[in-house]
Amino acid sequence: MLNRRLRRAVLDQLGITRQALSLRAKKLKSLYPLNTTDAVCLIADLCGIPLDQYLRRDEVVRLKGLLPPHAVLDRRLGQPPPAYRQRKASKKTSP
């Protein structure tokens, strides 16, 4: 079962809906043999969210070992969509 606080942190960090997160997890699952929970946790790791705040140490170690050492993850999985990045940047520059 996915930690709800972790999923909420990913959604807030990326500024996406649950459906968009599901699509990202599905894309990752198409590349590697993962379940949805593990895919979302790896996306959280790509976002820079510290997994050890949400998961037990043994779970974090297991997640880090799921992918082969030569695996290259698409960094875009852990980034907000382009339109969201632009809105966020414009909010910072406006008074």
Secondary structure, 3 states (H helix, E strand, C coil): CCCHHHHHHHHHHHCCCHHHHHHHHHHHHHHCCCCHHHHHHHHHHHHCCCHHHCCCHHHHHHHHCCCCCCCCCCHHHHCCCHHHHHHHHHHHHCC
